Amino acid sequence: MARRFGRTSGSNNQDSSADKVKISWDMLKRVTRIYRFIRPYRYYFMIGLILLVVSSLIFMIFPGAAGEMANAANGNSRLPYSVGQYGLLFLIILVLQGTFSYFRTITFAIVSEKGMADVRKALYNKLITQPIQFYEERRIGEITSRITTDVEQLQGAFSITLAEFLRQLVILISGIAILGWLAPKLSLIMLLSFPVIVVLAMVFGRYIKKLSRKRQDKLADANIIVEETMQSFSAVKSFTNEWFESIRYARSVGDIVQISLSYARVRGIFFIFIITVLFGGIFFVLWQGALFVESGDMEVGDLFSFIIYTGLIGGAIASIGNLYTQLSGAMGATERILEILERDQEVTLAETLDNPVEIQGSIAFENVVFRYPTRADIEVLKDVSFEVPVGSKIALVGASGSGKSTIAKLVMRFYDALGGVVKIDGKPISSFDVTALRQNIAVVPQEVILFGGTILENILYGKHDATEEEVREAAVQANAWEFISSFPEGLQTIVGERGIKLSGGQRQRIAIARAILRNPSILLLDEATSSLDTESEKVVQDALNTLMEGRTSIIIAHRLSTIKDVDCIYVLQDGKIIEAGTHSELSLVEDGAYRNLARLQFENAV
C-alpha cells in the first residue's frame, strides 16, 4: 500500500545531507569571508594557535622520555638522567602541557564566543531587515535554525573542532618524524603496511555510516507515522482506519528490521577486519620490533616509545577523519549563514531617520496590476484604480481572495506593483524611503500579535520614546484603560506569550492604543472586529472610531455593519473593483454585489 501523505522524512534526509559538504578550494575561499567576524580577535586566535602547537609538541616529548626512562633502568639511556630525574621531567611536562592547554582553551573561547556573538547579531539584523517575501518563501523553523543550529555548529568548529584538528595534525606529522629518527627500519615497515589498513578501514567506515543513516531515515519514517496518527487521532477514528494505520506502521517497522540486519552483518564483517587485519598489522610490527631488540639493533625503551607513538599516530589518523567530517558540516553551516548575510536588505537599521517624512495621507491607485512572487501565474489585482483623499475613510469588501489584503500590503509597500502606480500625497510610493513611509502608517489586524512582555511594553511598541502619561492617554482613547486599571499590576501586567492572558477584545484594544500612540497619517484596519463577540465588537468599534478621526483610513471589512458610515465602499471581485459608493448608494443597486452581501448578513443577523 503506497504512502499517501504529504509529510515524509524528506526534510530529514535533506538536512542530514546538507550538514556535510565536500570541501573544495573554491568553498574554502568563500567561507573565509566569515573570517571578518574573527578579525577583531585575530591576536587571540594567533596566540591560541601558537599555544596549541607548543602544547602538542610538548606532549610528544612524553613517549620518547618514557622510552628513555626504560633504557635508563637497563643502564642504556642516551641521556645522563636517572630514573628519579625522569619522574621530575614527566611532572614538568605535565605542568607545562596543562598550563598551555588552559590558556589555549581560554583564547579560543574568547574568539569563538565573541566572534559568534557578532555573527548572531549580524545574522539577526539581516533577517529582521528582509522583505516580507523572504519569509513567505521559507519556513520559520528553517530560518531560526540558521541563527541557532548553524551558528552553534560554526562556534563548535572554531572553539573545539578546528583546534583539535590542528592538534591531531601536529601529533601525526611530529609523530611520524620522531619515529623516522627513532627507529627508521621499523618505521618503514609500519608505513608500508598501515596506510593500506587505514584505507580499508575508512572504506568500511563509510559504508557502515551510509547504512546507519539509511536506518535513521527509516526510523524517522516510522516516527512520522506515529506523530501523524497521534495528531490526527480523531480522523483515524472517524474513518475507522485503525487497521490501515497498523499495517502502515508495521510495514515501516519491517523496513527498519531489514536495514538493521544488513547493518549488523556489515558491522560483524568490520569487527572481523579489525581483529584480523588491523590488530594483525599491529602485532606484525611489534613482532618485527621484538626481533630487532633480540638482535641488538634496537633498545627495549625505543620499542616501548615506538609502541606509544604508533598508538598516538593511529589515534590521530582516526580523529582527523572524524574531525574532517565535522569541519565539512561546519563548512555547510557557514555556506548557509553567508547566503543570508550576503543578501540585500529592505531597510537600514537606525534608531532615528536622518530625513523623517511627514505624510498628509492621500492615497491613489492608478491601474495597478499585481501578482505575488510565490504565485506568479495568478493575477491578484487587475487594473485597480481608486483615490482616498486626506482624512477620508474607505472600506474594501469582497470574498476571500478578491484582493482586499493585497491592497493594504501595497500601501505598506510590502510589495511593489507590477503594473500601474500607487501614489501617496501625489508621489509614487517607490519615491519614499520604506522606513519613513511605514512610520506614518499604523495597522490594526484581525489577529493581533502581542509580545510576551507587559501591557506597557506592547503599547510602547507604537512609539518607544513615549511617556507613561502618553501611554495612559492612548489606552483611555482605545477604551482599554478600564480593564488595564482593573489589573493589580496595571500597565505592568504580563500579557503572556502572544497575549494569551488577555481576551480577544482586550488584545484588539491594546493594538488600537498602540496605533493611537503612533499617531499615524494612514490607518489600515484589516477585519479588526470580525473575530469578536457582539459586546466586545461594540467597545472595540467605538475605539476604532476614535482612532480613525482625522486620519486617512482603509478598512478591510467582513461585517458590513461596521462600515455604514465610511465615505466610500469599494467592492472587489477576482481582483477588480466592480462597485463603488456609499452604503446607501450601493444598497439601492438592483442585483448589486454589495446589496446581496448586505441582505445576506443583515437577514442572518435578524
N, C-alpha and C positions, 0 to 999 in steps of 0.2 A: 504493500500500500504506500503510495508516494506521499511525501511530506507536502502538506498543503498550506502551510502557514508562512506568513511573510517574514517573521523574525527567525533568523538562523544564526549559526555560530560564525557566519562570515566575518563579522566585525572582529571576533576574537582572532581569527586567522590573520586578518589584516593587521591587527595591532601587533601580533607576535612577530610577523614578518617585517613590519615597518620598524620595529625596535632595533633591528640589526641591518646594517647596510655594508656593502662591500667597500672597503677603504681604497680609494684611488688618489692619485696625485692631485687631480682637479678638485676632488672633495676636500682634501687636506687644505688646499689653497683657499677654498670657500669658507670652511669652518674656522680658519684662522681669523676671520672677521670678528668672531666672538672675543678675540683677544683684547679688543678695545675696552672691554669691561674689566680685564685683568691689568691693563696698563697702569692704572693709578697705584697698583700694589705690586708692580713688577719687581721692586727691590726685595720685598718679602719672598716673592716667588723664586728669585735667583738665589737668595740665601738658603731657602728651603732645598733647592736642587743641590747646592754645594754640600749642605749638611747631609743630604740623602746619600750622595756619592761617598763622602768621607765615612759616614757610619757604616755603609755597606762594605767598604774596603777594610775598615777596622774589624768588622765581623769576619771577613775572610782570613784574618790572621789566626783566628781561633783554631781551626782544624790543623793548620801547619804547626802551631805551637803545641797542640795536643800530641801530635806525632813526635815532635822533638822531645817532649817530656817522656814519652815511651822509650825513645832512643837513649835519653839521659839515664833512665832507670837501668838500661842494659850497658851503660858506660860508653855509648857510641854517638852522643849528641854532637851536632856540628857547632853548637853554641856553648860557651863556657858557663852554663847555668845549672844549678842543682834542681832536683825535683821540687823542693820547697820554694825556690825562686820562681819556677814556672807557675806555681799556685798564685803568687803575688801578681805575676804577669796576667793571668786569667782575670783576677779581680780588677786590675787596671783596665783591661779590655772591656769587661762588662760595664764598669762605671762610665767609661767614655762612650760606649755603644748606647747605653741608656740615656746619657745626657744629650748626645747628638740627636737621638731619636725623639726625645721630648721636644727639643726646640724645633726640630724639623716638623713635627706634628702641629705645633703652635703656629709656625709661619704658614704652612699650607692651609690651616684652618682660617687664618686671617684672610688669605687670598680667596678661598672658596666662599666663606660666609659673606664677606663684604662685596666681592665680585658678583656673586649670585644674587645678593640683595639688590645690586644695581640692575642686574638682568631682569629681576622680577618687576622692579619699578618701571623700567623702560618698556617691558612687555605689557604691563597693565596700562600704562599711558598710551601705548599704541592701540591696545584693544578698545580702550574707552573712547578713543577718537576715531574709530572706524565708522563708516556709514551703516545705516540700518540693513542695507543689502548684505553686508558681511555676515550678519547674524542670521539672516533668513536662509542663507546658503549652507550654514553649518549648525551642527548640534551643540548645545551649550556644554554638554559633557566633553565633547571634543575640544572646545575652546579652553575650558578650565583645566583640562589635562595638560595643555601647553604650559600653563603657569604653575602647575603643581608637579605632576609626574615628570615632565620633560626637564624642568629646571632642577628637580631633585636628582635626576639621573646625571645631568651635567655637573651638578655640585659634587656628587659622589665621584665622578671622573676626576675632577680637579683635586679633591681632598684626599682620596684614597687610591682609586684605580690607577691614575697616571703615575703617582709616586711609587706604588707597588710595582707597576710595570717596569719603570726605570730601575728600581732596586733589583728586581729579578734579572734584568738585562745586565746590570753591573756584576751581579753574582755569577751569571752564566759566562760572561767574557773573561772576568778575572779568574774564575774557577778553571776554565779551560787553559788559560795562560799558566796558572800555577801548576796544574797537572803536567803540562808540557815540560815545565822546568824540573818538576819533582821526579817524575817517572816517565821519560819520553817513550820507552818501548811499550809499557803497559797502557799509556795514554793512546798510542797509535792503535793498539788492539781494540780499546774501548771505542775510539772514534770511528773505526771501520765497522763495528757491529751495532752500536747503539742507534745511529740515525735510521737504519732500516727498521729497527724495532719501534722507534718513536713514530715513524711514518705510518706503519701498520696500526699502531695503537690509535693514532689520530683518525685514520680511515674508519676503524671500528667505532670510535667515539662519535663521529659524525652520524654514522648510520643509526647508532643507538639513540642519539639525540633526536633524529628525524622521527623514529618510531615513537619516542616519548612524546614529542609534540603532537603527532597524529593521535595518540591515545588521549592526550589532554583535550584535543579538539572534539573527539567523540564523547568524552566525558562532559564537555561543555554542552554538546547537543542534548545529552540526556538531562542535564540540569535545566536547560531551557524548557524542555517538555514539562518537567516538574513545575517550574516557575509559571509557565503559561496556564497549566491546568489549575494551579492553586489560585492564580489571579482571576481566572475566568471560571471559577468553580460553579457559579450559578448557571453559566451557559452549558457547561458539561452536563449538569443535572437536568437542565431544561430540555436538552436534545437527547437525553439518555445515551450519552456517548462514553460511558464508563468503560465499556468493552473496547471501543475503538482506541481510547487513550491508553488502556492497559496493554494492548497489542503494540501500539506505537512505542511505548516506553520499553517494553520487553525486547523489541527489535533493536532499539538503540543500545540497550544494555548488552545484548548479544554481540553487537559490533565491537563494543568495548572489550568483551571477553576474547574475541578472536585476535584483536590487535595486541592485547595484553599477553596472550600466549606466544605470539610471534616475538614480542618484545622480550619475554622471558627466555625463549630459545636463543635469541641473539646474545643476550647477556650471558647465558651459560657458555656459549662458544667463546665469548670475550674473556670469561674467567679462565677457561682452558688456555687461551692465548697468554693471559697474564702469568699463569702458573708455569706453563711450559716454556714459552718463548722469552718473556721478559725476565722472569727470575732465572731461567736457564742462561740467558746472556750475562746477568749479574754474576751468577756462580762461576761461569766460564772465566770472566775477567778476574774474579777473586782466586780461582784455581791457578791462573797464569801468574798472578801476583805471588801466591804461595810458592810456586816453583822458582820464581826469581829470588825470594827470600832464602829458600833452601839452597840455591846455588851460590848465594852470597852476592848476587847482583843488586839486591835491594834490602834496606833495613826494615825491621818489623814496624818501627814507628812510621816510616814512609808509607808502608802499606796501610797502616791504620789511618793516616791522613788522607791517603788516596781514596779509601772507602768513604770517609766523611765527605770529601769534596765531590765524589761521584754522586752521592745521595743529594747533596745540595744542587748539583748541576741538573740531575733528573727532576728534582722538585721545581727548579727554575723553569725548565722546559715545559713541564705540565702547567705551571702557573701562568706562564706567558701565553699559552694557548687560551686559557680561560679569561685572562685579563684582556687579550686581544678581542675576544667576543664582547666583553663588557664595554671596551672602548668603541667598538663598532656600533654598539647600541647608543652610546653617548653621542657618536657622530650623527646618527639618525635623529636623536633628540635635538641636537644643535641645528641640523637642517630645518627641522620644523619650527624651531624658535626663530631662526633667521628669516624664514619665509614670512613670518608676521612682522618682525622688526623692520624688514625692508619694504613693507607695504606703504603706500601713500596714506596719509590720514586726512580726514574730512575737516577737522578743526584744529586750531593751535591752542595748546593749553596756556592759559593766562588767568591770573586772579581777576584782573580788570582789563577791559579793552582800551587800546590806545585811542581809538576813534569810535566811541559809542554812538549809536544811531537812534534818533527819536522818530518813530514811525507814527503817522497820523492814523492809518488803519484802513484806507480804501483798498479794495481787492478787485481784481478783474481777471477773468479767464477769457482768453481770446482764441477760439478754435483749437482748444487743447486736445491733443491725442496722447494716449499713454498706454504702455504695456509694461508689466512687471518684468524685470530681467530674468527672473526664475520661470516666467510663463510668457516667453516672447511670442508665442503663437496666438495668444488671446489678447484682443484689444479691449482694455478695461474702460477707457474713456474715448469717445468718438466725436470729435469736433464739438467739444463742450464750450459754451460761451455764456457768461453772466457777469454782472457787476454788483459789488456790495459797497455802497457809499460809506463814508466815515460815520461811525456811531450807529449804523443800522443793524438790524437783526434779520438773518435769513435762516431758513430751515431746508434741509435736504432730506427727502423721504423717498422710499422705494424699497423693493425687495432686496434681500441679501444678495451681494454680488453685483448690484447695479452701478457701483462706483462711488458711493457716498463717502466712505472712509478714505478712499483714494484721493478725493479732492482735498480732504483735510491734510493728508500726508504731503501733497504737493504744496500746500500753503506753508507747512512746516519745513519744506524743502528736504524732506527725507529722500525724495527722488526729484529728478528734473523731467519736465515734459519732453516727450519725443517729437511732438509737433505742436505748433501754436506757441503761445507765450502766457505765462502767469505774471501779473503785474501787481506790485504793492506801491501805493502812492504814485501811480502812474509810471513807475520804472520797472523794468524786467526784474523779476525776483533774483535772477542769477547775478545781478549787479550788486547785491547786498552781501556783506560778509555773513556767513552762515550763523556764527555765534551771535552777532549783532542783531540779525533778524529774529532768531529764536528768543532772544532776551525780551522782545516786545510781544511775545505770544505766550498764552497760557492754555493748558489743556485740562479738561476735567473728563476723564474717560469713564466708560461703563464699569470696568473692573479697576478700581482704584488700587494702586500699588503703594503701600506704605512700607517704610523701612522699620527694622526691628527695635528702634530706639524709643525715645519719648515722644509725646504729642508735640511738645515744643520743637524738638528737632525736626519732626516731619513738616510742621508748618513753616519753619525757617528754611526748608529746602527751596521755597519760592524766593527767598531773599535772605542770604546768610548774615548780612550786617544789620538786620532789623532789630529794634529794641523789643524787650518783652512787652512793653506797653503797645507797640505796634502789632505784635502778635495777638495780644488780647483783643484789640480793636477789630482785627481781621476775623477772629473767632466769633466775636459778637455779631458782625455783619453776616457771617456764614451760618448764623443760628446754631453755633456749636458751643458757645460759652456755657450755656445752661448745663449740658451734660458733662463738659470738661470740669466745671467748678464743682460738680457733684462727686467727682472722684477725690479720694483723700489726698492724693499727690498732685491733683490739678494738672497743670501743664507738664509736670514731671512724670506723669503716668506712662508706664511702659506699654506700648501697643502690642507687643509680641511680634513674632515672625509674620511679615506681610499683613500686619494689623489684625491678626486673628482674634485678639481680645476685644475688638470693637465690633459693633453690628454694621451691617451694610450701609444704613443711613448715616451712622456716625463716621464711617470711613469717607463717605461722599462729602460730608460737611467739612472734614479735615482737609480734603482735597480742594474744596471751594475756598476755605480760609487760606490755603497755600496760594491759590490763584489770585485771591484778593490782595494778599501781601505783595505779590509780584507786580501788581498794578499794570497789567498788560494793555496794549492798544488793541490787540486782536485776541479774541477768545474763541476757542474751539470746544464745543460740548458734544462728546461722542456718546449718544444714548445714555446720558448721565443719570437718568432716573428709571430706566427700563427694567432694572432688576430689583426695584424696591417695592415694598408693600404700599398700600394707599396712604396710610398715615405718614410713613417716612417720606413718601414722594411729595406730599404737600409741604412738609418742612423744608426739604431739600429744594423744591421748586421755588419757594419764597427766597431762599438763599441765592439761588441762581439768578432770580430776577434782580436782586440787589447787585450781584456780580456783573450782570450784563449792562447795567445803567451806564450810558455814555461810551460804551465800547462796541467796536465792530465785532459782531458775534455770528459764528456759523454753527448751527445746531443740527446735528445728525439725530433724527428723531425716529423713534419706533412708536411711541404713544403720541397720537396726533393731538390729544387734549392739551399737551404741553406747549404747542406751537400755534395756538389760535391767534395770538396777538403779535406774531412776528410781522415784519414789513413785507416779506415775500417768501413764498414757499416754492421750491423747485422739485419737481417730481422726476426721478431718474428711472430709466428702464433700459437694460442692456447697454449701459454706458452713454446714453443720450438723455438730454433733458427733453421730456415730452410735454410737460405742462409747467406753467409758472404763473403765480398770482397770489393774492392773499387767501386766507381761509374762506372768507365769504365768497370771493370770486370763484375759486375752484370748486366750492360746494354746489355752485349753480350750473356747472358744466354737465350737460347730459352725457351719460356713459363715460364720464371722465375717470381717469385712473385714480385721482385723489378722492373724488366723490365716492367711488366704490370702496376705497380703503377706509374712508371715514364712516361710511354706512356700516361696514362690517364691524369696525371697532366699537362704535357707539351703540350699535344694536346688541353686541355681545356684552357691553358694559351694563346695559339695561337688563 
